[in-house]
Amino acid sequence: MPIAIVGQFRIPAENLASARPLMVAVMQASRAEDGCIEYNYAEDLAEPGLIRVSEVWESRQHLAAHFKSAHMQRWIEERAGLGLSGRQVTGFAAERGEPL
């Protein structure tokens, strides 16, 4: 069953310029993973430094493999140095998507 991930985290505004290329690298590597349907980070337009997270995976097994990937381990280390805080991420069991 697919799993949808929705969440957010914060990066201090002074670190956003350094964070952007690292986030792009994580997005690109994650999108190339087996089982990844969607993987996105987006800056909130109303709150500088608030990053929105949205992901869709084919299954919980694919998501578990994602967390063990080399690029995720690297991102966990990198984001600590960027002052990432307020990480709140929730997974939801999902049905197949359909255009609305």
Secondary structure, 3 states (H helix, E strand, C coil): CCEEEEEEEECCHHHHHHHHHHHHHHHHHHHCCCCEEEEEEEECCCCCCEEEEEEEECCHHHHHHHHHCHHHHHHHHHHHHCCCEEEEEEEEECCCCCCC
